[in-house]
Amino acid sequence: MSYFITQAETCYYEAKPLKIHKILSERWISYLSSVQDGLVSILIPFKNTEPFLGECLDSIIAQTYQHLEVIAIDDSSSDQSHELVAQYSASDPRIKVLENNGQGIIPALQTGYAICEGQFITRMDSDDIMLPERLGEMIQSLQKFGEDHLAVGQVKYFSKEGIGAGYQKYETWLNGLTKTGSNYSDIYKECVIPSPCWMAFRKDFEKCGGFDSNRYPEDYDLAFRFYENNLKVIPCNEVLHKWRDHDHRASRTSQHYAQNYFLDIKIHYFLKLDFKPDKQLVVWGAGYKGKKIAKKLFTKDIDFVWLCDNPKKIGQKIYGQSLAHFSKLASLKNPQVIVTVANTDEQKKIVSYLNKLGLIKPKDYFFFC
């Protein structure tokens, strides 16, 4: 059993979860005196997540690694979320609750980070659940590999209504990358770092700009900044985080998580980090994303060859530029290809073709969907 809660106490307080916090708050100070590892700061922005917050905080209190502080930032909740966190804070001095100095998740994170004191920094979503070993596993990984590394964990979606095929596919894809630590290899597809399941040394986090960026989606932007500053992802085989899906999640309801925001971030960082002006830029695909990316490149006066494998579109002009058959790629010298074709089966064929041409992922070609 945990140093904090005995088996008998677990049974006695099973129906009285808030009383368990009193035991914890009385014991954690003496425990910390024997702890040699650093403090973990857990930042939790929240807004109207009262139905889930208790379960979230309980999962943090139940961590096997107990040298932590929780900085919970209320982003103008209209339910009883703030009062609930305040009850936890009254029972456990490691939990602090603040009012957002601005509006939105980025100002909330900035508000919380201004007062946090941890040597290690991590995020948490207020509607999710940490598995008990999460903090301990991540601390152990960072201590083993040292600075300039990023600890991540595999994730598991859950929902009362069941998980849709799209989320299941994303979970499988993301966990596959995390298992090998190859997350950055597909960074232009989707967010490759699970936003509530990473941990970094404070020094490395600040080297990457911390929460100072005002670019949405903030989790995807941060993933790119980890990539930009070469924080190496530590492989992880364990599910450490349960990701709750529900109708009111910010990723479902906020305009900041609309498709155009993701495309803006992808183009911004591609041109900053991976675009090689001495290569021939190619866009493969003329669907929604292909058109959006092409339009962005036109506005920046960046020349590119536009290819397509759809017989109905080959030879047509879009935005004044003709679409060529993809076989033209073989005649191009030193190409760099952005692939915008979303169909999984077609992607496999494209990869096979690009590899036959001797092109290497992610140096010579990048999937943007």
C-alpha positions in Angstrom: 0.0 0.0 0.0 0.9 3.7 -0.3 2.8 5.4 2.4 -0.1 7.8 2.6 -3.1 5.5 2.8 -3.3 2.1 4.6 -5.6 -0.7 3.5 -7.9 -0.1 6.5 -8.1 3.6 5.8 -8.9 3.0 2.1 -11.9 0.9 3.2 -13.0 3.3 5.8 -12.9 6.3 3.6 -14.1 4.6 0.5 -17.4 6.6 0.6 -15.8 9.8 2.0 -13.3 10.9 -0.6 -12.7 14.4 0.8 -11.8 13.0 4.2 -9.0 11.1 2.6 -7.4 14.4 1.6 -7.0 15.3 5.3 -4.9 12.2 5.9 -2.8 13.1 2.9 -2.2 16.7 3.9 -1.1 15.6 7.4 1.4 13.1 6.0 2.8 14.5 2.9 5.1 17.0 4.6 6.9 14.3 6.5 7.1 12.2 3.4 8.6 15.0 1.4 11.5 15.4 3.8 12.7 11.9 2.8 12.2 12.5 -1.0 15.4 13.1 -3.0 13.7 13.8 -6.3 12.4 17.2 -7.6 9.0 18.8 -7.3 6.6 18.2 -10.2 4.3 21.1 -11.1 1.0 20.0 -12.7 -0.8 22.8 -14.5 -4.6 22.3 -15.0 -6.7 24.9 -16.7 -10.4 24.3 -16.2 -13.7 25.7 -17.3 -17.1 24.1 -16.4 -15.8 20.6 -15.8 -17.4 20.1 -12.4 -18.7 16.6 -13.3 -15.1 15.3 -13.9 -12.8 17.5 -11.7 -13.1 15.3 -8.6 -12.1 12.2 -10.4 -9.2 14.1 -12.1 -7.8 15.4 -8.8 -8.3 12.1 -7.0 -6.2 10.4 -9.7 -3.4 13.0 -9.0 -3.6 12.5 -5.2 -3.3 8.7 -5.7 0.0 9.0 -7.6 2.8 6.8 -6.4 5.1 9.8 -6.8 3.9 12.3 -4.2 6.3 15.3 -4.4 4.0 17.4 -6.5 2.0 20.7 -6.7 -1.2 21.2 -8.6 -1.8 24.6 -10.1 -5.5 24.7 -11.1 -6.5 27.8 -13.1 -10.2 28.7 -13.4 -11.0 30.1 -16.9 -14.3 31.8 -15.9 -16.3 28.8 -14.9 -20.0 29.3 -14.5 -20.7 26.0 -12.6 -19.3 24.9 -9.3 -15.9 23.9 -10.6 -14.0 26.6 -8.7 -15.7 25.7 -5.4 -14.9 22.1 -5.9 -11.2 22.7 -6.4 -11.2 25.1 -3.5 -12.5 22.2 -1.3 -9.6 20.0 -2.4 -7.2 22.9 -1.8 -8.4 23.4 1.8 -7.7 19.7 2.5 -4.4 19.4 0.6 -1.9 22.4 0.6 -0.3 21.0 -2.6 -3.4 22.0 -4.6 -3.7 25.7 -5.5 -6.6 27.3 -7.3 -6.3 30.6 -9.2 -8.4 32.8 -11.4 -7.3 33.3 -15.0 -5.6 36.6 -15.6 -7.0 36.6 -19.1 -9.4 34.6 -21.1 -8.7 31.2 -22.7 -6.4 28.3 -22.2 -3.2 30.0 -23.1 -3.6 32.9 -20.6 -4.7 30.3 -18.0 -1.5 28.4 -18.5 0.6 31.5 -18.4 -1.2 32.5 -15.1 -0.5 29.2 -13.5 3.1 28.9 -14.7 4.0 32.3 -13.2 3.7 30.8 -9.7 4.7 27.2 -10.2 7.9 26.1 -8.5 8.6 22.6 -9.9 11.9 21.3 -11.3 9.6 19.2 -13.6 6.7 20.6 -15.6 3.7 18.7 -16.9 0.1 19.4 -18.0 -3.2 17.8 -17.1 -6.7 18.2 -18.6 -9.4 18.7 -15.9 -11.7 16.0 -17.4 -9.0 13.3 -17.6 -7.5 10.7 -15.3 -3.9 9.9 -14.5 -3.0 6.2 -14.0 -1.2 5.8 -10.6 2.3 5.3 -12.0 2.2 8.2 -14.5 4.3 10.8 -12.6 6.7 8.2 -11.2 7.3 6.6 -14.6 8.0 10.0 -16.2 10.3 11.2 -13.5 12.2 7.9 -13.7 12.6 8.3 -17.5 13.8 11.9 -17.3 16.3 11.1 -14.6 17.6 8.1 -16.6 18.0 10.0 -19.9 18.7 13.5 -18.5 18.1 17.0 -19.9 17.2 17.6 -23.6 14.6 14.8 -23.3 10.9 14.7 -23.2 8.9 12.0 -21.3 5.6 10.9 -22.8 3.1 8.1 -22.1 0.7 6.1 -24.1 -3.0 7.1 -23.8 -6.4 5.5 -23.7 -9.6 7.2 -24.8 -12.7 6.5 -22.8 -16.3 7.7 -22.9 -19.7 6.6 -21.6 -21.0 6.8 -25.2 -18.1 4.7 -26.6 -15.2 5.9 -28.7 -15.6 6.6 -32.4 -13.4 5.1 -35.1 -11.6 8.4 -35.7 -10.4 8.7 -32.1 -9.6 5.0 -31.9 -7.4 5.4 -35.0 -5.7 8.5 -33.6 -5.0 6.6 -30.3 -3.5 3.6 -32.1 -1.4 5.9 -34.3 -0.1 8.1 -31.5 0.7 5.1 -29.2 2.6 3.5 -32.0 4.8 6.6 -32.3 5.2 6.8 -28.5 6.2 3.2 -28.3 9.3 3.8 -30.4 9.9 7.5 -29.5 9.5 8.4 -33.2 6.8 11.0 -32.6 8.4 13.8 -34.7 8.5 11.6 -37.8 4.9 12.4 -38.4 4.6 15.8 -36.8 2.9 17.4 -39.8 0.0 14.9 -39.7 -1.5 15.5 -36.3 -0.3 16.6 -32.9 2.3 13.9 -32.0 2.6 14.7 -28.3 -0.4 14.0 -26.1 -1.2 17.4 -24.6 -2.0 16.2 -21.1 0.6 13.4 -21.0 4.2 14.8 -21.2 6.8 16.0 -18.8 10.0 18.0 -19.2 12.7 19.5 -17.1 11.9 23.1 -16.3 15.1 24.3 -18.0 14.2 22.5 -21.2 10.6 23.6 -21.1 11.7 27.3 -20.8 14.2 26.8 -23.6 11.3 25.8 -25.8 9.4 29.0 -24.8 7.2 27.5 -22.2 3.6 28.7 -22.4 4.7 32.1 -23.9 3.4 31.4 -27.4 0.0 32.7 -28.2 -0.6 30.4 -31.2 -3.5 28.0 -31.2 -3.9 25.0 -31.0 -1.5 25.5 -28.1 -0.7 21.8 -27.6 0.3 21.4 -31.3 2.3 24.6 -31.2 4.1 23.3 -28.1 4.8 20.0 -29.8 6.5 21.8 -32.7 8.6 23.8 -30.3 9.7 20.6 -28.6 10.7 19.4 -32.0 12.4 22.7 -33.0 14.5 22.6 -29.8 15.4 18.9 -30.4 13.9 17.5 -27.1 14.3 13.8 -27.8 11.2 11.8 -27.1 11.7 8.9 -24.6 10.0 5.7 -25.8 7.2 4.4 -23.6 5.3 1.1 -23.7 2.9 1.9 -20.9 -0.6 3.5 -20.9 -0.2 6.3 -18.4 -3.2 8.5 -19.1 -6.9 8.1 -19.7 -8.3 10.6 -22.1 -12.0 11.4 -21.7 -14.1 12.1 -24.7 -17.4 14.0 -24.3 -19.5 16.5 -26.2 -18.2 19.6 -24.4 -14.4 19.0 -24.8 -12.6 22.1 -26.0 -11.3 20.2 -29.0 -14.9 19.7 -30.1 -16.3 23.1 -29.3 -13.6 25.8 -29.5 -12.9 27.6 -32.8 -9.2 27.4 -31.9 -9.2 23.7 -32.8 -10.8 24.1 -36.2 -9.0 22.6 -39.2 -7.7 26.0 -40.5 -5.8 26.6 -37.3 -4.0 23.2 -37.7 -3.1 24.0 -41.3 -1.7 27.4 -40.3 0.5 25.9 -37.7 1.8 23.2 -40.1 2.7 25.7 -42.8 4.2 28.1 -40.3 6.6 25.5 -38.8 7.3 23.7 -42.1 8.5 26.9 -43.7 10.5 27.7 -40.5 12.0 24.3 -39.8 12.0 22.0 -42.8 11.5 23.9 -46.0 14.7 23.9 -48.2 14.6 26.8 -50.7 17.3 25.0 -52.8 14.9 22.1 -53.4 11.8 22.0 -55.6 8.8 22.2 -53.5 5.9 19.9 -54.5 2.3 19.7 -53.3 0.6 16.3 -53.9 -3.2 16.5 -53.7 -5.9 18.9 -54.6 -8.6 18.2 -52.0 -9.6 20.6 -49.2 -6.2 20.6 -47.5 -4.2 20.6 -50.7 -6.1 23.7 -51.9 -5.7 25.5 -48.5 -1.9 24.8 -48.4 -1.5 25.8 -52.0 -3.3 29.1 -51.3 -1.0 29.8 -48.3 2.0 29.2 -50.5 0.7 31.5 -53.2 0.2 34.3 -50.6 3.8 33.9 -49.5 5.1 33.9 -53.2 6.6 30.4 -52.8 6.9 28.5 -56.0 5.8 24.9 -56.1 4.8 22.1 -58.5 1.2 20.9 -57.9 0.7 17.2 -58.5 -2.4 15.0 -58.5 -3.4 11.4 -58.8 -7.1 12.1 -59.5 -7.8 11.7 -63.2 -10.7 14.1 -63.0 -8.4 16.9 -61.8 -5.2 16.3 -63.8 -4.8 19.2 -66.3 -7.2 21.5 -64.5 -6.2 24.9 -63.3 -6.8 25.9 -59.6 -5.8 29.4 -58.6 -4.3 29.8 -62.0 -1.9 26.8 -61.7 -2.3 23.5 -63.6 -2.3 20.2 -61.9 0.2 17.7 -63.3 0.2 13.9 -63.2 2.1 12.6 -60.2 4.6 10.9 -62.5 6.1 14.3 -63.2 7.8 13.9 -59.8 10.3 11.5 -61.3 11.7 14.2 -63.6 12.1 16.8 -60.8 15.6 17.4 -59.4 15.9 17.3 -55.6 12.2 17.6 -54.8 10.6 18.1 -51.4 7.1 16.9 -51.2 4.1 17.8 -49.1 1.5 15.0 -49.3 -2.1 16.1 -48.6 -3.9 12.9 -49.7 -5.9 11.7 -46.7 -7.0 8.2 -47.8 -5.0 5.6 -46.0 -4.8 3.1 -48.8 -3.7 5.8 -51.2 -1.1 7.0 -48.7 0.5 3.5 -48.8 0.7 3.6 -52.6 2.2 7.1 -52.4 4.8 6.0 -49.9 5.8 3.0 -52.1 6.2 5.3 -55.1 8.2 7.9 -53.2 10.5 5.3 -51.7 11.1 3.9 -55.2 12.3 7.3 -56.2 14.8 7.2 -53.4 13.0 9.9 -51.3 13.3 9.6 -47.6 10.7 10.4 -44.9 10.7 12.9 -43.2 13.6 14.6 -45.0 12.2 14.5 -48.5 8.5 14.1 -48.0 6.0 15.0 -45.3 2.4 13.9 -44.8 0.1 16.8 -43.9 -2.9 14.6 -43.2 
